[in-house]
Amino acid sequence: SNLKDALYRYDAIARLQDAQIEKTQLELATLSQNNSDPSLQETLKQQQDKRNLGDYIQLGAVGTAFLPSSLPRVLLVDEIDKSDLNLPNDLLNLFEEGTFDIPELVRRKKDEPTVTVRTEDDDIDATVEKGRVCCSEFPVVVMTSNGERDFPPAFLRRCLRLRMPDPTPEALKIIVESHFQEESNDRAWKDAESAIAKLIKEFHKRGNKADLATDQLLNAIYLVTREASPNDVEQERLKRLLLKRLTSEADR
């Protein structure tokens, strides 16, 4: 995303199409009476003037998070290192001020001081006054990054940076049990406990997990806990296949 798309989207094409349809309908109505009824022409003008601009505006995830509310919203910006190159710098003013303008509404604030727009939340509309969205409680913003690019110092100064630690064997065991909770009492699971412990140990000792995902471990455990589980030789082959590093050629 870039910042504008994350704040709001304005569908100018749909607005133009609706205006053309209304104009055509009223012109046909005028022709059907074989005269140019001034009242119909006035109705056309009134309908165009009363068309709600908010029908063509929808707030994005970031814009919705900054709506006024009694409690702070929570905004997740997932993998910000894959966003538009300028997004981190463009967010600085928003994070400083907690407010942003919608230019399409600002231009019409005298004619339409209050406009109802759609939001990122399903079936929930919001009221925007004078084209400006201003939060009353600053949202809790959580941003994740895979470390694939560097961010400008001005952006990092506004962030509390946390590094997710590599999971310990105890943490991996909890993750596995939470995913296979319903099956943990099955006989196949009991029979495969030693194989599961071995997989967890193998997964953990590989060191840096940046290119080794936890779901690879879960996939391997899923296969060894089936009733028709593979034999020891096949398990070794599956382990090499499923626990292969995602960005390294070392496991080939």
Helices and strands as residue ranges (DSSP letters): H 3-7, E 8-10, H 12-32, H 38-50, G 53-56, E 57-59, H 61-65, E 74-77, G 80-82, H 87-97, E 99-101, H 103-106, E 114-118, E 125-129, E 132-134, E 140-143, H 153-156, H 169-179, G 181-183, H 187-191, H 193-204, H 214-224, H 232-242
